[in-house]
Amino acid sequence: MDCKSFEKLIPDFIAERMDYPSLKRFLAHREKCAECREELEIRFLVSEGIQRLEDGNAFDLQAELEQHLLDSKKKIRFNDGFLSLGLALEVTAVCLLAGILVWILL
């Protein structure tokens, strides 16, 4: 993912509207690119800060951004685990079917 693609996805990330593959690429790019980390922080602070000021709520936006990032990473780990489990079940099913086929043919 390049920086322009990353910047276009920031509103979707803030609004939690990203699908799993996009979220995974987004977070991976964020980890590698200091410029994009800074851009995300600025845009998050501005968009959420303005909303909070309008609502009159107290806030700690830096902590909220960190929590949002942690929640996104948990979502990625859960989906990766689920995909790994699915792959393991598929391999097991293929092995079982191959064993049955061999048993039938012998």
Secondary structure, 3 states (H helix, E strand, C coil): CCHHHHHHHHHHHHCCCCCHHHHHHHHHHHHHCHHHHHHHHHHHHHHHHHHHHHHCCCCCHHHHHHHHHHHHHHHHHHHHHHHHHHHHHHHHHHHHHHHHHHHHHC
